[in-house]
C-alpha cells in the first residue's frame, strides 16, 4: 500500500500547490482592491450587526448573525491554529507568519464577498427553509448552465468535510489521559497479535459526544458553538498572553525577525527560502478557509434580508482565526524558552505544547491539551453541518440527514486507524472545493459591489 500513500500524497500536494494559492490569495487581492476597502471601512457597522442591533425575527433564515459567525468559527478555529502554525514556523521560519497575516487580510475581503453571495442567492428547499452556500449561489446566481460547478462543490464537500484527521489527532491527545485513569496499555489478543484498545475508547467517546450535537440538528449545533467557541478562544488567548507577558522583553526581537525574514530578498524572489511565502499563505488559507466555501454554508442560514450585513459579519472570521488566534501560537513559539534549532524533530502540536511548557511548566502542556480537545470537537461539530448541507443539495433534505450516520462512522474509523491515504483524499477534495467557489465569486463580484453601494447609501441616508 506504500504506492497508494505516495500517490495520494502527490495528488494532495499538487492540489494544495501554487495554483490554488494564487487562486485563493490572488483572488483575495483582486476582491480587496475591487471593493475599494469598503468592507474594512465599515468594521464598526459590522460589530453593530454582530451585537444584534439590526436583528429582526421576521427576516428569512434560521439563525442570528452571532450564531452564524460562531458556527463558522467552530470549523475554522481548530487544530490548524495550534498545529498548522507550528508547522509553518518549522518549515518556513518566522517569515511565514507575516505571509499568514497578508493572506488573512485579503481573506477578509473574500469572506465578505462569498458570504454576501450566500445570502443574496438562496434557494428554498422542500421544507420551505431558505438554503445558502456556494452550491446555491452558483446555481441561482450564475444560472442552470453552471450547475455542474455546484455539483462539483457538493460532491467534494461530502468527502472534504469528513473530520477523520481531527478525530485521529484527538485520539492521540487522549492517549496519555487513558493512562492517567488506569486504562493505558489495555490490549486484546487477536490472531496472535496484541491490539491496543485505547484508540477504541477514544473512538467511542468522540463519536458519542459528537453524535449528541450532530443529531440535534442546526439549532443544537449553534447553541454549542455560541457558547463553546468564545470559551475555547478565550482560554487559549489568555494562556498565550500569560506566556507573552512573562517574555515581553523578547517580543521586539520576535517582531523584527518576522518582518526581516518575510521581506528578505531570498524570501521574496525564490530559492529555498522563497517557499516562505507559499508556506505562509497556504497555512492561512487552510486555517481560515477563506475562498474554500465552507463558511458561506453557515452564513447562508442567517436570519436577514440584507445580505451585505452578513458579509460584513463574516469578514470578521479570518481576523479572529488568523490575526488573533494563529498569531498567539506563533508569538508564543517564537518568544518561548524553546530552542527551535535544537528541537527540529518537534512539529505540529508537539512543538506548540513544548513552547508553552518551556515557560509555564506542565501546566502549559495541559493547557494545549485542553485547547486541542476543544478545538477538535468544535471543528467536528461544524464540518458535520457542512457535509450534511452538501448531501441535502444533491439528494434532498430527508436523504441529506443520512450523512450524519456516515459522518459519525468516519470519526470512529479515523480515531483507530492510520488515515494517511484517507486524509490525503480528504485534503484533495477540500482543496477542490475552492475552484467552483472562487470562480463563481469572482464572476458575481460586481453584483456584490452593487448591493454594497446601495446598502451603504441607505445606511448613510439614515434609512
C-alpha positions as semicolon CSV with decimal commas, in nm:
position;residue;x (nm);y (nm);z (nm)
1;X;0,000;0,000;0,000
2;X;0,304;0,230;0,005
3;X;0,243;0,317;-0,360
4;X;-0,109;0,431;-0,275
5;X;0,017;0,653;0,009
6;X;0,279;0,805;-0,222
7;X;0,024;0,857;-0,499
8;X;-0,237;1,025;-0,280
9;X;0,032;1,238;-0,114
10;X;0,146;1,363;-0,454
11;X;-0,213;1,441;-0,554
12;X;-0,276;1,627;-0,228
13;X;0,042;1,832;-0,261
14;X;-0,048;1,913;-0,622
15;X;-0,399;2,023;-0,521
16;X;-0,261;2,248;-0,244
17;X;0,019;2,377;-0,464
18;X;0,093;2,726;-0,601
19;X;-0,206;2,737;-0,845
20;X;-0,455;2,703;-0,559
21;X;-0,262;2,956;-0,351
22;X;-0,272;3,200;-0,644
23;X;-0,646;3,142;-0,686
24;X;-0,718;3,196;-0,316
25;X;-0,476;3,476;-0,232
26;X;-0,460;3,634;-0,577
27;X;-0,838;3,628;-0,593
28;X;-0,847;3,779;-0,245
29;X;-0,614;4,061;-0,353
30;X;-0,839;4,134;-0,650
31;X;-1,151;4,141;-0,432
32;X;-0,976;4,366;-0,179
33;X;-0,884;4,617;-0,450
34;X;-1,219;4,584;-0,630
35;X;-1,408;4,660;-0,308
36;X;-1,201;4,980;-0,266
37;X;-1,169;4,894;0,100
38;X;-1,542;4,941;0,165
39;X;-1,576;4,635;0,392
40;X;-1,279;4,742;0,608
41;X;-1,409;5,096;0,645
42;X;-1,731;4,958;0,794
43;X;-1,587;4,749;1,078
44;X;-1,785;4,941;1,339
45;X;-2,105;4,873;1,149
46;X;-2,011;4,504;1,129
47;X;-1,977;4,493;1,509
48;X;-2,318;4,660;1,547
49;X;-2,469;4,390;1,326
50;X;-2,293;4,120;1,527
51;X;-2,433;4,264;1,853
52;X;-2,783;4,213;1,716
53;X;-2,865;4,581;1,664
54;X;-3,042;4,504;1,335
55;X;-3,185;4,159;1,415
56;X;-3,545;4,104;1,306
57;X;-3,712;3,772;1,395
58;X;-3,935;3,807;1,088
59;X;-3,643;3,808;0,842
60;X;-3,586;3,491;0,634
61;X;-3,333;3,243;0,772
62;X;-3,274;3,012;1,068
63;X;-3,005;3,165;1,293
64;X;-2,874;3,503;1,411
65;X;-2,564;3,681;1,284
66;X;-2,373;3,590;1,601
67;X;-2,475;3,224;1,577
68;X;-2,368;3,210;1,212
69;X;-2,024;3,352;1,292
70;X;-1,984;3,117;1,589
71;X;-2,081;2,818;1,372
72;X;-1,832;2,920;1,103
73;X;-1,557;2,978;1,362
74;X;-1,634;2,639;1,516
75;X;-1,490;2,490;1,197
76;X;-1,209;2,733;1,117
77;X;-1,071;2,778;1,470
78;X;-0,934;2,428;1,504
79;X;-0,624;2,219;1,544
80;X;-0,473;2,409;1,250
81;X;-0,443;2,715;1,473
82;X;-0,217;2,515;1,705
83;X;-0,050;2,255;1,484
84;X;-0,066;2,436;1,148
85;X;0,109;2,748;1,272
86;X;0,381;2,538;1,432
87;X;0,432;2,353;1,102
88;X;0,455;2,685;0,916
89;X;0,727;2,810;1,151
90;X;0,922;2,484;1,148
91;X;0,913;2,475;0,766
92;X;0,938;2,843;0,676
93;X;1,073;3,016;0,984
94;X;0,935;3,336;1,141
95;X;0,882;3,496;0,799
96;X;0,594;3,260;0,726
97;X;0,392;3,435;0,997
98;X;0,396;3,764;0,804
99;X;0,255;3,598;0,492
100;X;-0,012;3,432;0,706
101;X;-0,119;3,782;0,811
102;X;-0,126;3,902;0,449
103;X;-0,337;3,605;0,342
104;X;-0,576;3,662;0,634
105;X;-0,627;4,029;0,545
106;X;-0,716;3,952;0,184
107;X;-0,920;3,659;0,314
108;X;-1,142;3,907;0,495
109;X;-1,247;4,054;0,161
110;X;-1,302;3,705;0,020
111;X;-1,528;3,616;0,313
112;X;-1,722;3,941;0,264
113;X;-1,798;3,855;-0,098
114;X;-1,868;3,482;-0,059
115;X;-2,095;3,520;0,243
116;X;-2,284;3,814;0,096
117;X;-2,350;3,593;-0,207
118;X;-2,464;3,311;0,021
119;X;-2,749;3,533;0,143
120;X;-2,815;3,707;-0,190
121;X;-2,882;3,385;-0,378
122;X;-3,061;3,143;-0,152
123;X;-3,294;2,865;-0,259
124;X;-3,598;2,749;-0,067
125;X;-3,594;2,372;-0,008
126;X;-3,887;2,129;0,007
127;X;-3,943;2,223;0,372
128;X;-3,975;2,593;0,280
129;X;-3,644;2,672;0,451
130;X;-3,409;2,911;0,262
131;X;-3,072;2,746;0,199
132;X;-2,750;2,929;0,117
133;X;-2,395;2,837;0,025
134;X;-2,164;2,815;-0,279
135;X;-2,372;2,544;-0,447
136;X;-2,680;2,767;-0,426
137;X;-2,522;3,096;-0,532
138;X;-2,356;2,915;-0,821
139;X;-2,685;2,768;-0,944
140;X;-2,912;3,065;-0,868
141;X;-2,665;3,347;-0,929
142;X;-2,492;3,217;-1,242
143;X;-2,780;3,013;-1,381
144;X;-2,852;2,643;-1,453
145;X;-2,570;2,608;-1,707
146;X;-2,322;2,647;-1,418
147;X;-2,489;2,376;-1,209
148;X;-2,205;2,125;-1,279
149;X;-1,980;2,353;-1,071
150;X;-2,237;2,343;-0,788
151;X;-2,248;1,964;-0,809
152;X;-1,866;1,950;-0,812
153;X;-1,854;2,160;-0,497
154;X;-2,112;1,944;-0,319
155;X;-1,950;1,611;-0,413
156;X;-1,609;1,733;-0,298
157;X;-1,773;1,871;0,016
158;X;-1,913;1,528;0,107
159;X;-1,558;1,395;0,127
160;X;-1,371;1,708;0,230
161;X;-1,589;1,770;0,536
162;X;-1,526;1,429;0,695
163;X;-1,324;1,515;1,006
164;X;-1,120;1,196;1,026
165;X;-0,795;1,386;1,074
166;X;-0,936;1,578;1,370
167;X;-1,062;1,253;1,525
168;X;-0,721;1,091;1,475
169;X;-0,534;1,383;1,634
170;X;-0,777;1,397;1,922
171;X;-0,731;1,024;1,984
172;X;-0,355;1,082;2,006
173;X;-0,408;1,361;2,261
174;X;-0,642;1,139;2,466
175;X;-0,390;0,851;2,480
176;X;-0,197;0,978;2,786
177;X;-0,524;1,065;2,958
178;X;-0,632;0,700;2,939
179;X;-0,302;0,610;3,104
180;X;-0,368;0,860;3,382
181;X;-0,701;0,691;3,465
182;X;-0,551;0,342;3,456
183;X;-0,675;0,231;3,114
184;X;-0,348;0,278;2,927
185;X;-0,199;-0,037;2,778
186;X;-0,532;-0,223;2,771
187;X;-0,495;-0,482;2,496
188;X;-0,690;-0,757;2,323
189;X;-0,540;-1,082;2,190
190;X;-0,644;-1,141;1,829
191;X;-0,479;-1,396;1,595
192;X;-0,155;-1,391;1,792
193;X;-0,150;-1,011;1,784
194;X;-0,189;-0,765;2,068
195;X;-0,438;-0,494;1,973
196;X;-0,449;-0,182;2,188
197;X;-0,799;-0,088;2,299
198;X;-0,727;0,270;2,400
199;X;-0,789;0,406;2,046
200;X;-1,126;0,232;2,059
201;X;-1,203;0,402;2,389
202;X;-1,130;0,732;2,214
203;X;-1,339;0,633;1,911
204;X;-1,643;0,557;2,125
205;X;-1,606;0,874;2,333
206;X;-1,552;1,104;2,033
207;X;-1,838;0,951;1,833
208;X;-2,077;0,970;2,128
209;X;-2,000;1,335;2,212
210;X;-2,022;1,450;1,852
211;X;-2,337;1,246;1,787
212;X;-2,520;1,421;2,072
213;X;-2,466;1,753;1,899
214;X;-2,489;1,641;1,536
215;X;-2,819;1,455;1,567
216;X;-2,966;1,753;1,748
217;X;-2,969;1,947;1,422
218;X;-2,863;2,302;1,341
219;X;-3,021;2,460;1,649
220;X;-2,827;2,240;1,890
221;X;-2,511;2,293;1,687
222;X;-2,535;2,671;1,704
223;X;-2,614;2,661;2,077
224;X;-2,295;2,465;2,145
225;X;-2,092;2,683;1,906
226;X;-2,226;3,006;2,052
227;X;-2,106;2,906;2,398
228;X;-1,804;2,686;2,329
229;X;-1,624;2,892;2,063
230;X;-1,583;3,210;2,274
231;X;-1,481;2,997;2,575
232;X;-1,234;2,799;2,367
233;X;-1,075;3,109;2,212
234;X;-1,072;3,291;2,546
235;X;-0,885;3,014;2,730
236;X;-0,624;2,980;2,459
237;X;-0,568;3,353;2,404
238;X;-0,548;3,415;2,781
239;X;-0,288;3,140;2,826
240;X;-0,090;3,282;2,534
241;X;-0,099;3,634;2,679
242;X;0,038;3,499;3,008
243;X;0,335;3,347;2,824
244;X;0,393;3,668;2,627
245;X;0,370;3,880;2,943
246;X;0,640;3,665;3,103
247;X;0,861;3,703;2,794
248;X;0,762;4,055;2,690
249;X;1,127;4,159;2,659
250;X;1,165;3,921;2,362
251;X;0,868;4,050;2,160
252;X;1,051;4,337;1,981
253;X;1,312;4,090;1,855
254;X;1,043;3,841;1,753
255;X;0,851;4,102;1,553
256;X;1,173;4,218;1,387
257;X;1,262;3,863;1,283
258;X;0,913;3,808;1,136
259;X;0,940;4,113;0,909
260;X;1,308;4,070;0,822
261;X;1,275;3,707;0,715
262;X;0,947;3,766;0,531
263;X;1,076;4,060;0,327
264;X;1,431;3,942;0,267
265;X;1,539;3,909;-0,099
266;X;1,564;3,531;-0,066
267;X;1,208;3,502;0,064
268;X;1,070;3,745;-0,195
269;X;1,245;3,614;-0,506
270;X;1,287;3,242;-0,468
271;X;1,535;2,978;-0,375
272;X;1,479;2,752;-0,076
273;X;1,362;3,045;0,133
274;X;1,123;3,150;-0,143
275;X;0,886;2,885;-0,017
276;X;0,828;3,105;0,290
277;X;0,555;3,291;0,101
278;X;0,388;2,969;-0,019
279;X;0,405;2,813;0,329
280;X;0,259;3,120;0,498
281;X;-0,033;3,175;0,262
282;X;-0,107;2,802;0,243
283;X;-0,131;2,772;0,622
284;X;-0,355;3,078;0,642
285;X;-0,583;2,954;0,365
286;X;-0,608;2,615;0,530
287;X;-0,676;2,772;0,869
288;X;-0,940;3,037;0,794
289;X;-1,079;2,863;0,481
290;X;-1,146;3,191;0,302
291;X;-1,248;3,102;-0,052
292;X;-1,294;2,731;0,018
293;X;-1,670;2,767;0,057
294;X;-1,743;2,615;0,397
295;X;-1,825;2,932;0,592
296;X;-2,084;3,057;0,337
297;X;-2,290;2,745;0,414
298;X;-2,319;2,861;0,777
299;X;-2,365;3,229;0,699
300;X;-2,620;3,141;0,431
301;X;-2,856;3,026;0,708
302;X;-2,856;3,368;0,876
303;X;-3,186;3,538;0,952
304;X;-3,157;3,856;0,743
305;X;-3,297;4,031;0,438
306;X;-2,981;4,240;0,394
307;X;-2,709;4,011;0,250
308;X;-2,438;4,277;0,285
309;X;-2,479;4,274;0,663
310;X;-2,388;3,908;0,679
311;X;-2,091;3,964;0,453
312;X;-1,962;4,224;0,699
313;X;-2,005;3,986;0,992
314;X;-1,838;3,701;0,803
315;X;-1,525;3,904;0,726
316;X;-1,451;3,912;1,099
317;X;-1,383;3,537;1,083
318;X;-1,033;3,545;0,926
319;X;-0,936;3,829;1,160
320;X;-1,032;3,628;1,470
321;X;-0,899;3,300;1,336
322;X;-0,565;3,406;1,191
323;X;-0,476;3,757;1,307
324;X;-0,566;3,680;1,670
325;X;-0,560;3,305;1,744
326;X;-0,289;3,196;1,498
327;X;-0,075;3,494;1,596
328;X;-0,092;3,388;1,960
329;X;0,050;3,047;1,871
330;X;0,323;3,197;1,654
331;X;0,435;3,456;1,909
332;X;0,437;3,203;2,193
333;X;0,658;2,964;1,994
334;X;0,900;3,238;1,889
335;X;0,916;3,413;2,229
336;X;0,930;3,099;2,448
337;X;1,236;2,942;2,608
338;X;1,234;2,667;2,345
339;X;1,543;2,648;2,124
340;X;1,399;2,579;1,779
341;X;1,740;2,489;1,642
342;X;1,783;2,208;1,893
343;X;1,422;2,087;1,862
344;X;1,394;2,036;1,489
345;X;1,225;1,699;1,544
346;X;0,929;1,868;1,712
347;X;0,645;1,979;1,487
348;X;0,274;2,044;1,499
349;X;0,100;2,013;1,834
350;X;0,418;1,876;1,994
351;X;0,610;2,195;1,910
352;X;0,337;2,424;2,042
353;X;0,300;2,216;2,357
354;X;0,676;2,224;2,419
355;X;0,680;2,602;2,375
356;X;0,406;2,653;2,636
357;X;0,570;2,401;2,870
358;X;0,908;2,577;2,846
359;X;0,752;2,884;3,011
360;X;0,459;2,755;3,218
361;X;0,586;2,408;3,308
362;X;0,350;2,110;3,296
363;X;0,052;2,346;3,319
364;X;0,146;2,473;2,974
365;X;0,125;2,130;2,812
366;X;-0,209;2,063;2,983
367;X;-0,346;2,394;2,853
368;X;-0,252;2,292;2,499
369;X;-0,413;1,951;2,554
370;X;-0,738;2,115;2,666
371;X;-0,725;2,354;2,371
372;X;-0,670;2,069;2,124
373;X;-0,967;1,879;2,269
374;X;-1,198;2,181;2,246
375;X;-1,069;2,289;1,905
376;X;-1,107;1,938;1,762
377;X;-1,461;1,896;1,890
378;X;-1,585;2,230;1,760
379;X;-1,433;2,158;1,418
380;X;-1,608;1,820;1,409
381;X;-1,937;1,985;1,506
382;X;-1,911;2,241;1,226
383;X;-1,799;2,008;0,949
384;X;-2,094;1,776;1,014
385;X;-2,330;2,059;0,922
386;X;-2,137;2,141;0,606
387;X;-2,128;1,780;0,484
388;X;-2,497;1,733;0,556
389;X;-2,576;2,050;0,362
390;X;-2,382;1,920;0,061
391;X;-2,577;1,592;0,067
392;X;-2,903;1,783;0,109
393;X;-2,827;1,978;-0,207
394;X;-2,754;1,660;-0,401
395;X;-3,025;1,428;-0,266
396;X;-3,283;1,640;-0,085
397;X;-3,346;1,735;0,277
398;X;-3,469;1,396;0,404
399;X;-3,187;1,196;0,247
400;X;-2,938;1,462;0,349
401;X;-2,983;1,368;0,715
402;X;-2,833;1,026;0,636
403;X;-2,495;1,198;0,615
404;X;-2,493;1,213;0,996
405;X;-2,450;0,836;1,015
406;X;-2,170;0,838;0,758
407;X;-2,002;1,121;0,944
408;X;-2,012;0,955;1,288
409;X;-1,884;0,626;1,141
410;X;-1,597;0,813;0,971
411;X;-1,496;0,972;1,302
412;X;-1,476;0,630;1,467
413;X;-1,263;0,495;1,183
414;X;-1,038;0,799;1,191
415;X;-0,972;0,753;1,563
416;X;-0,850;0,393;1,540
417;X;-0,661;0,357;1,211
418;X;-0,374;0,519;1,030
419;X;-0,555;0,750;0,793
420;X;-0,271;0,868;0,569
421;X;-0,442;0,773;0,244
422;X;-0,787;0,884;0,356
423;X;-0,660;1,218;0,486
424;X;-0,479;1,283;0,157
425;X;-0,804;1,218;-0,028
426;X;-1,000;1,441;0,211
427;X;-0,745;1,722;0,179
428;X;-0,758;1,697;-0,200
429;X;-1,138;1,714;-0,203
430;X;-1,126;2,009;0,037
431;X;-0,887;2,194;-0,193
432;X;-1,103;2,125;-0,499
433;X;-1,397;2,297;-0,329
434;X;-1,214;2,627;-0,382
435;X;-1,228;2,606;-0,761
436;X;-1,607;2,646;-0,803
437;X;-1,631;2,878;-0,500
438;X;-1,372;3,130;-0,618
439;X;-1,476;3,105;-0,985
440;X;-1,836;3,194;-0,902
441;X;-1,733;3,462;-0,651
442;X;-1,511;3,643;-0,900
443;X;-1,782;3,628;-1,169
444;X;-2,051;3,757;-0,931
445;X;-1,837;4,016;-0,752
446;X;-1,982;4,315;-0,949
447;X;-2,328;4,225;-0,817
448;X;-2,197;4,221;-0,460
449;X;-2,044;4,564;-0,501
450;X;-2,367;4,699;-0,648
451;X;-2,557;4,564;-0,346
452;X;-2,293;4,706;-0,108
453;X;-2,309;5,055;-0,259
454;X;-2,688;5,050;-0,237
455;X;-2,687;4,926;0,123
456;X;-2,429;5,177;0,248
457;X;-2,604;5,462;0,066
458;X;-2,925;5,378;0,251
459;X;-2,736;5,348;0,581
460;X;-2,568;5,685;0,534
461;X;-2,905;5,837;0,447
462;X;-3,046;5,710;0,779
463;X;-3,287;5,460;0,626
